[in-house]
Amino acid sequence: MPNLTRLKELFHERALKFGDFTLASGRKAKYYLDGKQVTLHAEGLRLVSLGFWELLEEFDFDAIGGMSIGADPIVGGMLTVAAEANRDVVGFMIRKESKGHGTNKYVEGPVKPGMKVVIVEDVVTTGGSALLAVDRIQDFGCEVIAVAGIVDRLEGGAAAFAERNLPHRTLLTIRDFGIEPPTE
């Protein structure tokens, strides 16, 4: 596994903010993890991509993708790692809304129906964004074999994935930053 200590440091330095925030799930939070501050940083993306490659080595997949914009840099990094490992893997991006012109499709990239795919995400809270990506790529005709996140906030995402029989892997959890998830 790559240097997870260094990855935690990068999240502390670049991505972890304290205050009053509204998350994509609609929940209120006292901290925010802006994963793009790490995945759009050369060292951060390298650590994430190498970490995901090892985290997902138990799975046989043809493609990797997720909800645009959060997954986009991760997909690019993973494709580079796949090329270095001589693995023929393609990437895809899923739009929140169809583009409204041309083909009006939600899924972009060379992915094809029937492929086994992994959905990636930077930060997992309730799993809603990743599950929307799962629904869209399944509607496209692919088989989702796993969901991977960089950091799990431990606020229901893992349970939501388990409910759908989707294996879920993460590099870190919010406890790795000394933060306890809220109890409900």
N, C-alpha and C positions, 0 to 999 in steps of 0.2 A: 504494500500500500504506500502511496506517496506520502510525503510529509504532512500529515494531518495537523500537526502542531503549527506548522507554518500557515496552513490554510485557515486555521482558527485565528491566527494573528492577523491575517489579511482581512478576515471578516470583522475583527475588532477595529482595525485601523480604518477600513474603508466602508463597511456596510452596516454596522450596528449603530442605530441611533435611538436615543431615549427621548420620550415626550409623550404627546397624545396623538395617536394615529388611528385612522380607519383603514382596515385591511381590505383586500379584494373580496374577502368573504363577507364584508359588512361588519365584522366584529371590531370592537374598540380594543386598542392595545397600548401599553406603556412603552413598548419598544418596537422597532421596525428593522427588518433585515432587507437591505436593498442588494439582492444577489448580483445584479448587473454591475455593481461597483467592483465586484470580484471577477465575474466571468468576462468582463470587458477590459481586464487587466492581464497582460501577458503571463505573468507568473501564476496568477489566480486561475486563469483558464487552463493552463498546463496542469496544475495540481488537480483541478476538478476533472479534467478529461482522463488523466491517468488513473485517478481514483475510481471514476465510473467504469473505466475499462476493466479494472480488477474486480470491482463490485459486481459487475454483470457477467463475468467469465463463465458462470454456471449456466447461462442461458444461450441458446442458439437462436440468433436473430439476424434478419436480413436488412433491417432499417431501424433508424433511430430518429425520433422527432418529438415535437411537443408544441405547446401553444406559443405562438409568436407574441411577444417579443422575448419573453424570459428564456425560452428554450433555444432561441436562435444561435447565440454564441456557443452554447454547450454542444449543439449539433455539429457546428463547424469544427470545434475542438475534437469531438469524438471521431469525426470522419478522418481527421489528420492522424489520430492515434490508430485507427483501423488501417489506414494505408501503410503506416509504419509496421504494423503487424501482418501485412499482406492479407488482410481480410476484406472481402468484397461486401461492403456495407454502404447503403445509400441513406441520405438524409431526407427529411421532409419537415415542413412547417405547416401549422394549422392556424388559419385565420379565425379571429373571434367572429367576424362578419364576412359573408361572401363579398368579393370585391365589387359586385354590382355591375360589372361589364365583362365582356369576353365570355369565358366559360362559367362565370359565377361560382367557381368552386371554392371549397374551404381548405382543401389539401393541396399544397404546392410541393413539387419536387418529383424525382424519378421513382417514387414508391409505386408499387403495383398491387392491385387486389390479390389476396392470397399470401402476401408476405407476412412473416412473423416480425413484429415490431416491439420496440421498447419506447415508452413515453418518458421523457426527462423533464425536470422542473428544477428551478433554483431553490425556492423556499416552499415547503408544504405546510399549510395550516389545516384547513378542513378537507383538502384534496379536490375542491370544486373545479379549479382550472384544469388540473390533470384529468379529472373525470370527463370534463367537456371534450378534451383532446381525445380521450379514449373513445367516447361516443362517436366523434366525428371520423376517426380513423377506422372504427369498426363499421360505420355506415359506408365508408369507402370500400370496405371489403377485406381489411387486414385483421390479423389475429394479434391482439395485444398480449404479450407474454410476461411483461413486468413493467413497473413504474419505478423510476429512480429520482430521488431528490438530493440536493446538496445538504440542506438543513431541514429537519423536521421540527416544527414548533411544538409538536406533541399536543395538538388541539383537535384531534379527530380524523386526520387524514389517513392514518394507518388503518383505523377501523372501517372507514369508507371504502378503502381499497380491498380489505379483507372481505367485506360484505359482497363485493363483486368478484371474489376469488382471483384477485390480481396480486401477485407477489410484489412486495414493496421493499425497496432498499434505500438507505440513505448513508451518506458519508458521515454526517454529524447530526446531533440533536441539539435543541436549545439548552439542554443541561450541560453540554460541552462548553457553554459560555457562562456557566454559573447561574443560569436563570431557570427557575422552576415554572413549568406551565401552569396556567390558571386551573383551579379546581372548580368544577361546576356542580 
